[in-house]
């Protein structure tokens, strides 16, 4: 009986982790650049109660064995880095990343951070900054795409 309760408890804990991750994904659905998470689980050991092919109590052979599982355990969380929908905001300073990559942002402590949030502004010193005022790394490079007007990115690059 205790084994059955333990097995059930591992399943409930796994589902709680799954619900927590789903809730976090839903809470961040409108967060710019957010990447959803997916949880992974693994079966715990199985106990072989009855081997396949052994005689049963009614003088026949058991066609399949009986294996009793001991539950499930959480392995880890994976970030899903699929490309989201690109939206035209009408702001020439808003940039998007088509494919892999991140914007390099200089954090207040001088360490380079990474973001996919492409909403930028110009600060009082004429530098490109995030909504939080963090500087876009001046070493960042941008490549103009054919659908952009010539002034879009060349104007942006003059700030560097």
Buried (B, 14 or more C-beta within 10 A) or exposed (E): EEEEEEBEEBBEBBEEBBEEBBEEBEEBEEEBBBBBBEBEBEEEEEEEEEEEEEEEEEEEEBEEEEEEEBBBEBEEEEEEEEEEEEEEEEEBBBBBBEEEEEBBBBEEEEEEBEBBBBBBEEEEEEBBBBEEEBBBBEEEEBEEEEEBEEEBBEEBEEBE
